Amino acid sequence: MKIKQIRGGMLLAESSRQRLESIVFPSIEKARVEVAQLFPNHVVFSEPGRISVVVRDRSFQVATFQEVHDNHR
């Protein structure tokens, strides 16, 4: 499973975004842990098929990543 950033594109360095999008994760939870390392001052949580990054008081969504399945294996 891979992830793709669908919101908040200007908040990550292009190299960080590309690295995240190239990793094959075993689960959405493992992907959430990787995203949380890039956003240490935010709340990062996963929902079915998505990872959301929000400010601490949850008043503003900073970024969203969507699960992408690679069916070409």
N, C-alpha and C positions, 0 to 999 in steps of 0.2 A: 504494500500500500504506500502511495506517495501522497503528499499534500501540495496544494497550490494556494497561493495567497490571492484572495478575491476582494479584500478591502484593506485600506491602509497602506497602499503600495509605497508611499514616499517616506515611511517611517523606518524602514530597514535599508541598510546599505545593499546595493544590487548584488554584491558578492555573497552576502549573508542569505538573501532571498534565494538566489540560485542554488546555493549549497543545500538549504532546507528542501527545496523542491526537487533536488536530485537524489536525496536519500530514500531508500526503500525501508519503511518502518514495519516492524512486526505487528504493531497495533496502534490505534489512535491514542492510547495512553502514553506510549513511548514517544510518539510525535509531540504530544502535549508537553512532555518533560523537556524536549529539545527547544520548543518554542518558548517555554517559561525561562530557560536560561538566557534567551535573547532579550526578554522583557522582565528583568528582575524586580522592578518597582511597580509591576502591574499584577492584576489577578488574571490568571490564565486557566480556562476551564474547557472541558470537552463536552460536546453534545453528540448525538448520533451523526457521524459523518462530518463534523465540524469542530474546529478549535477557535475559541474566541478570546481576545485579549481586551480587557477593560481596565479603566482606572480603578484605584482602590475602592472608591465609594460606589462603583458600578454605574455612575451617571453617564459615562461616555464610552462607547466602544471604539477601541483604537485600531484593531486589526482582526481579520477573520481569515482562517485557512480552511479549505474544503478538502475532504478526502477524495483522492483520485485513484481508481483501480487501473492497473496496467494489465490489459487483457491480451497483450501481444507477446506473452511468454510461451 
